Amino acid sequence: MSSLSPKAGKLSVREVCIMSLMGALMFASQLAMSGLANIHIIAPLIIVCCIFFSWRALYAIFVFVMLEALVWGLGLWVISHMYLWPALAVVAIVLRRCDQPLIWAVVAGIHGLLFGAGCAIPYFFIGGWEMAFSYWLSGIPFDLVHCLGNFVLTLVLYRPLKKVIFRAMRA
């Protein structure tokens, strides 16, 4: 399942629309589930987007992060979201030939578990390892919820999301 456009590096109008809609879908789903702290379907959406669009999925991810910043405001968290979500995309692109929901659920769960550690990186540069470590340590309960949420939602939604996107791409 390679990219839609025959020219490398160039997006067709259709691809621009699809990547924009995928980014907006990621944000809308996060907003809809915002009452559940750290439980959302962004990881399965990113995984399935990467399976279908490979590196072009990064456009959708950056649309998603930009929408987050526009709605929630700019903060230090925006920096970490600019590398943590693409990190999941890189893993998904490398493993994109895999079609096992359990493997994808484990990947998404690990990403959720390590998310707080990744968010602590900017704090290392602001206040040293003590600040970064304390930031990460205080967020471990949220990381555990993030891990479990990502695991379960990816396990349940991987095949249905893949099927929906496959049908939409054939239309």
GROMACS elastic network, one bead per residue, 0.5 to 0.9 nm:
[ bonds ]
;  ai    aj funct       b0    kb
    1     4     6  0.86837   500
    1    51     6  0.68974   500
    1    52     6  0.54301   500
    1    53     6  0.74093   500
    1    54     6  0.83798   500
    1    96     6  0.89135   500
    1    97     6  0.86819   500
    2     5     6  0.88048   500
    2    51     6  0.81536   500
    2    52     6  0.63533   500
    2    53     6  0.61756   500
    2    54     6  0.67662   500
    3     6     6  0.76207   500
    3     8     6  0.88297   500
    3    15     6  0.89094   500
    3    52     6  0.67930   500
    3    54     6  0.65469   500
    3    55     6  0.84213   500
    3    56     6  0.74310   500
    4     7     6  0.89849   500
    4    11     6  0.85545   500
    4    12     6  0.81197   500
    4    14     6  0.87770   500
    4    15     6  0.72247   500
    4    52     6  0.87621   500
    4    53     6  0.73851   500
    5     8     6  0.72483   500
    5     9     6  0.88443   500
    5    10     6  0.72651   500
    5    11     6  0.64489   500
    5    12     6  0.61847   500
    5    15     6  0.76860   500
    6    10     6  0.85117   500
    7    10     6  0.57855   500
    7    11     6  0.79138   500
    7    12     6  0.89255   500
    8    11     6  0.81891   500
    9    56     6  0.86351   500
   11    14     6  0.78764   500
   11    15     6  0.56794   500
   11    16     6  0.61811   500
   11    56     6  0.82747   500
   12    15     6  0.50773   500
   12    16     6  0.62837   500
   12    17     6  0.86626   500
   13    16     6  0.51112   500
   13    17     6  0.62916   500
   13    18     6  0.86484   500
   14    17     6  0.51405   500
   14    18     6  0.61396   500
   14    19     6  0.86302   500
   15    19     6  0.59384   500
   15    20     6  0.83043   500
   15    56     6  0.85614   500
   16    19     6  0.52785   500
   16    20     6  0.60445   500
   16    21     6  0.85122   500
   16    59     6  0.83751   500
   16    60     6  0.89531   500
   17    20     6  0.51331   500
   17    21     6  0.60606   500
   17    22     6  0.85474   500
   18    21     6  0.50710   500
   18    22     6  0.60378   500
   18    23     6  0.85661   500
   18    60     6  0.81946   500
   19    22     6  0.50481   500
   19    23     6  0.61459   500
   19    24     6  0.85194   500
   19    49     6  0.87934   500
   19    53     6  0.89981   500
   19    56     6  0.77580   500
   19    57     6  0.67748   500
   19    58     6  0.84952   500
   19    59     6  0.60214   500
   19    61     6  0.83413   500
   19    63     6  0.79169   500
   20    23     6  0.51887   500
   20    24     6  0.61397   500
   20    25     6  0.85254   500
   20    59     6  0.75923   500
   20    60     6  0.57964   500
   20    63     6  0.63783   500
   20    64     6  0.84178   500
   21    25     6  0.59370   500
   21    26     6  0.85269   500
   21    60     6  0.76303   500
   21    63     6  0.88793   500
   22    26     6  0.61748   500
   22    27     6  0.86574   500
   22    45     6  0.80321   500
   22    46     6  0.87536   500
   22    49     6  0.77427   500
   22    57     6  0.85799   500
   22    60     6  0.56076   500
   22    61     6  0.81404   500
   22    63     6  0.84099   500
   22    64     6  0.81032   500
   23    26     6  0.51109   500
   23    27     6  0.63520   500
   23    28     6  0.86459   500
   23    57     6  0.89723   500
   23    59     6  0.77875   500
   23    61     6  0.57646   500
   23    62     6  0.73234   500
   23    65     6  0.81079   500
   23    67     6  0.82017   500
   24    27     6  0.50776   500
   24    28     6  0.59780   500
   24    29     6  0.84396   500
   24    60     6  0.79093   500
   24    63     6  0.70526   500
   24    64     6  0.60762   500
   24    67     6  0.75560   500
   25    28     6  0.50273   500
   25    29     6  0.59392   500
   25    30     6  0.84061   500
   25    42     6  0.88524   500
   25    45     6  0.85603   500
   25    64     6  0.81438   500
   26    29     6  0.53115   500
   26    30     6  0.62261   500
   26    31     6  0.86769   500
   26    40     6  0.89821   500
   26    41     6  0.74667   500
   26    42     6  0.55401   500
   26    43     6  0.89973   500
   26    45     6  0.68516   500
   26    46     6  0.81646   500
   26    60     6  0.83993   500
   26    61     6  0.81425   500
   26    64     6  0.61498   500
   27    30     6  0.50496   500
   27    31     6  0.61195   500
   27    32     6  0.85618   500
   27    42     6  0.80320   500
   27    63     6  0.87290   500
   27    64     6  0.55354   500
   27    65     6  0.80447   500
   27    67     6  0.67963   500
   27    68     6  0.68690   500
   28    32     6  0.60304   500
   28    33     6  0.85849   500
   29    32     6  0.50209   500
   29    33     6  0.61940   500
   29    34     6  0.84133   500
   29    40     6  0.69319   500
   29    41     6  0.66872   500
   29    42     6  0.74195   500
   30    33     6  0.52258   500
   30    34     6  0.58245   500
   30    39     6  0.82738   500
   30    40     6  0.56113   500
   30    41     6  0.70713   500
   30    42     6  0.69897   500
   31    34     6  0.50022   500
   31    35     6  0.83320   500
   31    40     6  0.88098   500
   32    35     6  0.77031   500
   32    40     6  0.86696   500
   33    36     6  0.57336   500
   33    37     6  0.81476   500
   33    38     6  0.88363   500
   33    39     6  0.69624   500
   33    40     6  0.59643   500
   33    41     6  0.85125   500
   34    37     6  0.63595   500
   34    38     6  0.78670   500
   34    39     6  0.77506   500
   34    40     6  0.77195   500
   35    39     6  0.86881   500
   36    39     6  0.55011   500
   36    40     6  0.77599   500
   37    40     6  0.83656   500
   37   142     6  0.75825   500
   37   145     6  0.79321   500
   37   146     6  0.80586   500
   38   112     6  0.85567   500
   38   142     6  0.66725   500
   38   143     6  0.77772   500
   38   145     6  0.64948   500
   38   147     6  0.87060   500
   38   149     6  0.74540   500
   38   150     6  0.88101   500
   39    42     6  0.89445   500
   39   145     6  0.71662   500
   39   146     6  0.58541   500
   39   147     6  0.87547   500
   39   148     6  0.84209   500
   39   149     6  0.51535   500
   39   150     6  0.69844   500
   39   153     6  0.85907   500
   40    43     6  0.76991   500
   40    44     6  0.89986   500
   40   146     6  0.83413   500
   40   149     6  0.70962   500
   40   150     6  0.72342   500
   40   153     6  0.78369   500
   41    44     6  0.56537   500
   41    45     6  0.62546   500
   41    46     6  0.87129   500
   41   149     6  0.84662   500
   41   150     6  0.71644   500
   41   153     6  0.65183   500
   41   154     6  0.74610   500
   41   157     6  0.83968   500
   42    45     6  0.50486   500
   42    46     6  0.60409   500
   42    47     6  0.85552   500
   42    85     6  0.89745   500
   42   150     6  0.84038   500
   43    46     6  0.51405   500
   43    47     6  0.61346   500
   43    48     6  0.86619   500
   43    85     6  0.82251   500
   43    88     6  0.76623   500
   43    89     6  0.89316   500
   43   108     6  0.59614   500
   43   109     6  0.89211   500
   43   111     6  0.83500   500
   43   112     6  0.85264   500
   43   150     6  0.65048   500
   43   153     6  0.86328   500
   43   154     6  0.71730   500
   44    47     6  0.50156   500
   44    48     6  0.61099   500
   44    49     6  0.83638   500
   44   104     6  0.80644   500
   44   105     6  0.82780   500
   44   108     6  0.73224   500
   44   150     6  0.76197   500
   44   153     6  0.72844   500
   44   154     6  0.50596   500
   44   155     6  0.85829   500
   44   157     6  0.69845   500
   44   158     6  0.61537   500
   44   161     6  0.79170   500
   45    48     6  0.53061   500
   45    49     6  0.59413   500
   45    50     6  0.85117   500
   45   154     6  0.86498   500
   45   157     6  0.89230   500
   45   158     6  0.82783   500
   45   161     6  0.74053   500
   45   162     6  0.89549   500
   46    49     6  0.50020   500
   46    50     6  0.60564   500
   46    51     6  0.86032   500
   46    57     6  0.74089   500
   46    58     6  0.88566   500
   46    60     6  0.84170   500
   46    61     6  0.74413   500
   46    85     6  0.81139   500
   46    86     6  0.88961   500
   46    88     6  0.76154   500
   46    89     6  0.64132   500
   46    92     6  0.79597   500
   47    50     6  0.51912   500
   47    51     6  0.63042   500
   47    52     6  0.89118   500
   47    88     6  0.76619   500
   47    89     6  0.66077   500
   47    91     6  0.87197   500
   47    92     6  0.54659   500
   47    93     6  0.79695   500
   47    96     6  0.80392   500
   47   104     6  0.77229   500
   47   108     6  0.83859   500
   47   154     6  0.88694   500
   47   158     6  0.83136   500
   48    51     6  0.50126   500
   48    52     6  0.64486   500
   48    53     6  0.85536   500
   48    92     6  0.82630   500
   48    96     6  0.85382   500
   48   158     6  0.71757   500
   48   159     6  0.89606   500
   48   161     6  0.69512   500
   48   162     6  0.59135   500
   48   165     6  0.81320   500
   49    52     6  0.53687   500
   49    53     6  0.58520   500
   49    54     6  0.74158   500
   49    56     6  0.87115   500
   49    57     6  0.57580   500
   49    60     6  0.83130   500
   49    89     6  0.86669   500
   49   162     6  0.84926   500
   49   165     6  0.83537   500
   50    53     6  0.51216   500
   50    55     6  0.68064   500
   50    56     6  0.76299   500
   50    57     6  0.53554   500
   50    58     6  0.81598   500
   50    89     6  0.63028   500
   50    90     6  0.83964   500
   50    92     6  0.60609   500
   50    93     6  0.56027   500
   50    96     6  0.69593   500
   51    54     6  0.58497   500
   51    57     6  0.87204   500
   51    92     6  0.70332   500
   51    93     6  0.65044   500
   51    95     6  0.84025   500
   51    97     6  0.74204   500
   51    98     6  0.89392   500
   51   162     6  0.85749   500
   52    57     6  0.82514   500
   52    96     6  0.83458   500
   52   162     6  0.85406   500
   52   165     6  0.82078   500
   52   166     6  0.81504   500
   53    56     6  0.53956   500
   53    57     6  0.55108   500
   53    93     6  0.88395   500
   54    57     6  0.58775   500
   54    58     6  0.82684   500
   54    89     6  0.84079   500
   54    90     6  0.88523   500
   54    92     6  0.83950   500
   54    93     6  0.56143   500
   54    94     6  0.88994   500
   54    96     6  0.78709   500
   55    58     6  0.58518   500
   55    59     6  0.82518   500
   55    89     6  0.79822   500
   55    90     6  0.79977   500
   55    93     6  0.70644   500
   56    59     6  0.57572   500
   56    60     6  0.76333   500
   57    60     6  0.52727   500
   57    61     6  0.64959   500
   57    62     6  0.88576   500
   57    86     6  0.89652   500
   57    89     6  0.75121   500
   58    62     6  0.61765   500
   58    63     6  0.85742   500
   58    85     6  0.88234   500
   58    86     6  0.65165   500
   58    89     6  0.71754   500
   59    62     6  0.52356   500
   59    63     6  0.62339   500
   59    64     6  0.86392   500
   60    63     6  0.50621   500
   60    64     6  0.61870   500
   60    65     6  0.87484   500
   61    65     6  0.62674   500
   61    66     6  0.85924   500
   61    82     6  0.85101   500
   61    85     6  0.69011   500
   61    86     6  0.69822   500
   61    89     6  0.85144   500
   62    65     6  0.50208   500
   62    66     6  0.60038   500
   62    67     6  0.84748   500
   62    82     6  0.72765   500
   62    85     6  0.87802   500
   62    86     6  0.84458   500
   63    66     6  0.51220   500
   63    67     6  0.61573   500
   63    68     6  0.86350   500
   64    67     6  0.51891   500
   64    68     6  0.62780   500
   64    69     6  0.87667   500
   65    69     6  0.62372   500
   65    70     6  0.86273   500
   65    78     6  0.72187   500
   65    81     6  0.67090   500
   65    82     6  0.68728   500
   65    85     6  0.86382   500
   66    69     6  0.50716   500
   66    70     6  0.61225   500
   66    71     6  0.86470   500
   66    78     6  0.85384   500
   67    70     6  0.50227   500
   67    71     6  0.61512   500
   67    72     6  0.83415   500
   68    71     6  0.53380   500
   68    72     6  0.56982   500
   68    73     6  0.74364   500
   68    74     6  0.86790   500
   68    78     6  0.81343   500
   69    72     6  0.53235   500
   69    74     6  0.52812   500
   69    75     6  0.78706   500
   69    78     6  0.66206   500
   70    73     6  0.55393   500
   70    74     6  0.74115   500
   71    74     6  0.88618   500
   72    75     6  0.85966   500
   73    78     6  0.87905   500
   74    77     6  0.78573   500
   74    78     6  0.64262   500
   75    78     6  0.56864   500
   75    79     6  0.77474   500
   76    79     6  0.56757   500
   76    80     6  0.71984   500
   76   119     6  0.87702   500
   76   122     6  0.74733   500
   76   123     6  0.87711   500
   77    80     6  0.52591   500
   77    81     6  0.62262   500
   77    82     6  0.86901   500
   77   119     6  0.68254   500
   77   122     6  0.86835   500
   78    81     6  0.50432   500
   78    82     6  0.62119   500
   79    82     6  0.51817   500
   79    83     6  0.70621   500
   79    84     6  0.88462   500
   79   119     6  0.84393   500
   79   122     6  0.78245   500
   80    83     6  0.54814   500
   80    84     6  0.58207   500
   80    85     6  0.84113   500
   80   118     6  0.67803   500
   80   119     6  0.52686   500
   80   120     6  0.82451   500
   80   121     6  0.77407   500
   80   122     6  0.73824   500
   81    84     6  0.50538   500
   81    85     6  0.58000   500
   81    86     6  0.81023   500
   81   118     6  0.89839   500
   81   119     6  0.78031   500
   82    85     6  0.64917   500
   82    86     6  0.68411   500
   82    87     6  0.89937   500
   83    86     6  0.53081   500
   83    87     6  0.59700   500
   83    88     6  0.88632   500
   83   118     6  0.85758   500
   84    87     6  0.50044   500
   84    88     6  0.66314   500
   84    89     6  0.88442   500
   84   111     6  0.84471   500
   84   115     6  0.70244   500
   84   118     6  0.66976   500
   84   119     6  0.78840   500
   85    88     6  0.52753   500
   85    89     6  0.64740   500
   85    90     6  0.89133   500
   85   111     6  0.89463   500
   86    90     6  0.61721   500
   86    91     6  0.87133   500
   87    90     6  0.51390   500
   87    91     6  0.65179   500
   87    92     6  0.86671   500
   87   111     6  0.86765   500
   88    91     6  0.52570   500
   88    92     6  0.61541   500
   88    93     6  0.86105   500
   88   107     6  0.82188   500
   88   108     6  0.77851   500
   88   111     6  0.67454   500
   89    93     6  0.59797   500
   89    94     6  0.85287   500
   90    93     6  0.51071   500
   90    94     6  0.62160   500
   90    95     6  0.86323   500
   91    94     6  0.51716   500
   91    95     6  0.61996   500
   91    96     6  0.82928   500
   91   107     6  0.81132   500
   92    95     6  0.50910   500
   92    96     6  0.54744   500
   92   104     6  0.82595   500
   92   107     6  0.83065   500
   93    97     6  0.83740   500
   94    97     6  0.80247   500
   95    98     6  0.56830   500
   95   104     6  0.89250   500
   96    99     6  0.77426   500
   98   101     6  0.86524   500
   98   103     6  0.79694   500
   98   104     6  0.82395   500
   99   102     6  0.89976   500
   99   103     6  0.82064   500
   99   104     6  0.81479   500
   99   159     6  0.87529   500
  100   103     6  0.54511   500
  100   104     6  0.65157   500
  100   105     6  0.87240   500
  100   158     6  0.88613   500
  101   104     6  0.50694   500
  101   105     6  0.59884   500
  101   106     6  0.86071   500
  101   154     6  0.71295   500
  101   155     6  0.53193   500
  101   156     6  0.79814   500
  101   157     6  0.86031   500
  101   158     6  0.60165   500
  101   159     6  0.71930   500
  102   106     6  0.62155   500
  102   107     6  0.86473   500
  102   151     6  0.84107   500
  102   154     6  0.82691   500
  102   155     6  0.59590   500
  103   106     6  0.51206   500
  103   107     6  0.62504   500
  103   108     6  0.86482   500
  103   155     6  0.86208   500
  104   108     6  0.60811   500
  104   109     6  0.84167   500
  104   151     6  0.80757   500
  104   154     6  0.67197   500
  104   155     6  0.71897   500
  104   158     6  0.77868   500
  105   108     6  0.50973   500
  105   109     6  0.59466   500
  105   110     6  0.85372   500
  105   150     6  0.68340   500
  105   152     6  0.68377   500
  105   153     6  0.77313   500
  105   155     6  0.50556   500
  105   156     6  0.86975   500
  105   158     6  0.83186   500
  106   110     6  0.60687   500
  106   111     6  0.84825   500
  106   147     6  0.88895   500
  106   150     6  0.85088   500
  106   151     6  0.60544   500
  106   154     6  0.86313   500
  106   155     6  0.85859   500
  107   110     6  0.52577   500
  107   111     6  0.62049   500
  107   112     6  0.87038   500
  107   150     6  0.88179   500
  107   151     6  0.79296   500
  108   111     6  0.50281   500
  108   112     6  0.62232   500
  108   113     6  0.86503   500
  108   147     6  0.72335   500
  108   149     6  0.89656   500
  108   150     6  0.53378   500
  108   151     6  0.57973   500
  108   154     6  0.68906   500
  109   112     6  0.50613   500
  109   113     6  0.61476   500
  109   114     6  0.86445   500
  109   144     6  0.88694   500
  109   146     6  0.73644   500
  109   148     6  0.62052   500
  109   149     6  0.75224   500
  109   150     6  0.51029   500
  109   152     6  0.82911   500
  109   154     6  0.85062   500
  110   114     6  0.61145   500
  110   115     6  0.83819   500
  110   147     6  0.63018   500
  110   150     6  0.85494   500
  110   151     6  0.82906   500
  111   114     6  0.52459   500
  111   115     6  0.58743   500
  111   146     6  0.85547   500
  111   147     6  0.70655   500
  111   150     6  0.81575   500
  112   115     6  0.50890   500
  112   116     6  0.78742   500
  112   143     6  0.59814   500
  112   144     6  0.74755   500
  112   145     6  0.80833   500
  112   148     6  0.78200   500
  112   149     6  0.81206   500
  112   150     6  0.63637   500
  112   151     6  0.84040   500
  113   116     6  0.71001   500
  113   117     6  0.81821   500
  113   140     6  0.80469   500
  113   142     6  0.86069   500
  113   144     6  0.58281   500
  113   145     6  0.81985   500
  113   146     6  0.64097   500
  113   148     6  0.83413   500
  114   117     6  0.52652   500
  114   118     6  0.63022   500
  114   119     6  0.87334   500
  114   143     6  0.70247   500
  114   147     6  0.82743   500
  115   118     6  0.51209   500
  115   119     6  0.62135   500
  115   120     6  0.87465   500
  115   143     6  0.66287   500
  115   146     6  0.81784   500
  115   147     6  0.87652   500
  116   120     6  0.62454   500
  116   135     6  0.81625   500
  116   136     6  0.55814   500
  116   137     6  0.84578   500
  116   139     6  0.62531   500
  116   140     6  0.70615   500
  116   142     6  0.80147   500
  116   143     6  0.60481   500
  117   120     6  0.51206   500
  117   121     6  0.69848   500
  117   132     6  0.82443   500
  117   133     6  0.82076   500
  117   135     6  0.83941   500
  117   136     6  0.53424   500
  117   137     6  0.84176   500
  117   139     6  0.86218   500
  117   140     6  0.87168   500
  117   143     6  0.87838   500
  118   121     6  0.55903   500
  118   122     6  0.84600   500
  118   136     6  0.84071   500
  119   122     6  0.68326   500
  119   123     6  0.79370   500
  119   132     6  0.86798   500
  119   135     6  0.85359   500
  119   136     6  0.76006   500
  120   123     6  0.52645   500
  120   124     6  0.66714   500
  120   131     6  0.82342   500
  120   133     6  0.71494   500
  120   134     6  0.86594   500
  120   135     6  0.60659   500
  120   136     6  0.56316   500
  121   124     6  0.52461   500
  121   125     6  0.71448   500
  121   129     6  0.89468   500
  121   132     6  0.63975   500
  122   125     6  0.53865   500
  122   126     6  0.65375   500
  122   127     6  0.88766   500
  122   132     6  0.76179   500
  123   127     6  0.58641   500
  123   128     6  0.68880   500
  123   129     6  0.78770   500
  123   130     6  0.89755   500
  123   131     6  0.60738   500
  123   133     6  0.86064   500
  123   135     6  0.76363   500
  124   127     6  0.55531   500
  124   129     6  0.51155   500
  124   130     6  0.76161   500
  124   131     6  0.63221   500
  124   133     6  0.80318   500
  125   128     6  0.57949   500
  125   129     6  0.81805   500
  125   132     6  0.83296   500
  126   131     6  0.78901   500
  126   132     6  0.84986   500
  127   130     6  0.70386   500
  127   131     6  0.52215   500
  127   132     6  0.71749   500
  128   131     6  0.56326   500
  128   132     6  0.64542   500
  128   133     6  0.86747   500
  129   132     6  0.50243   500
  129   133     6  0.58044   500
  129   134     6  0.83748   500
  130   133     6  0.51900   500
  130   134     6  0.60670   500
  130   135     6  0.84699   500
  131   134     6  0.52342   500
  131   135     6  0.60456   500
  131   136     6  0.85606   500
  132   135     6  0.51347   500
  132   136     6  0.61536   500
  132   137     6  0.85270   500
  133   136     6  0.51131   500
  133   137     6  0.59413   500
  133   138     6  0.85203   500
  134   138     6  0.60266   500
  134   139     6  0.85972   500
  135   138     6  0.53992   500
  135   139     6  0.65168   500
  136   139     6  0.52812   500
  136   140     6  0.65082   500
  137   140     6  0.54532   500
  137   141     6  0.86404   500
  138   141     6  0.75586   500
  138   142     6  0.86398   500
  139   142     6  0.53476   500
  139   143     6  0.62983   500
  139   144     6  0.88539   500
  140   144     6  0.61921   500
  140   145     6  0.86949   500
  141   144     6  0.51674   500
  141   145     6  0.64506   500
  141   146     6  0.86374   500
  142   145     6  0.51111   500
  142   146     6  0.60509   500
  142   147     6  0.85150   500
  143   147     6  0.59466   500
  143   148     6  0.85514   500
  144   148     6  0.62065   500
  144   149     6  0.84785   500
  145   148     6  0.51980   500
  145   149     6  0.59410   500
  145   150     6  0.84092   500
  146   149     6  0.51405   500
  146   150     6  0.59603   500
  146   151     6  0.84219   500
  147   150     6  0.52774   500
  147   151     6  0.60820   500
  147   152     6  0.86771   500
  148   151     6  0.50913   500
  148   152     6  0.61426   500
  148   153     6  0.84349   500
  149   152     6  0.53872   500
  149   153     6  0.59196   500
  149   154     6  0.82207   500
  150   153     6  0.53485   500
  150   154     6  0.57794   500
  150   155     6  0.82621   500
  151   154     6  0.54074   500
  151   155     6  0.60546   500
  151   156     6  0.86346   500
  152   155     6  0.51257   500
  152   156     6  0.61457   500
  152   157     6  0.84493   500
  153   156     6  0.51328   500
  153   157     6  0.57238   500
  153   158     6  0.79110   500
  154   157     6  0.51680   500
  154   158     6  0.52700   500
  154   159     6  0.88177   500
  155   158     6  0.59259   500
  155   159     6  0.82770   500
  156   159     6  0.75003   500
  156   160     6  0.79988   500
  157   160     6  0.53930   500
  157   161     6  0.58461   500
  157   162     6  0.83369   500
  158   161     6  0.54660   500
  158   162     6  0.61386   500
  158   163     6  0.86426   500
  159   162     6  0.50807   500
  159   163     6  0.60586   500
  159   164     6  0.86346   500
  160   163     6  0.50675   500
  160   164     6  0.61729   500
  160   165     6  0.86841   500
  161   164     6  0.51487   500
  161   165     6  0.62002   500
  161   166     6  0.84752   500
  162   165     6  0.53154   500
  162   166     6  0.60325   500
  162   167     6  0.86292   500
  163   166     6  0.50915   500
  163   167     6  0.62029   500
  163   168     6  0.85833   500
  164   167     6  0.52159   500
  164   168     6  0.61261   500
  164   169     6  0.86239   500
  165   169     6  0.60521   500
  165   170     6  0.86586   500
  166   169     6  0.52049   500
  166   170     6  0.64444   500
  166   171     6  0.89796   500
  167   170     6  0.52458   500
  167   171     6  0.65309   500
  168   171     6  0.53180   500
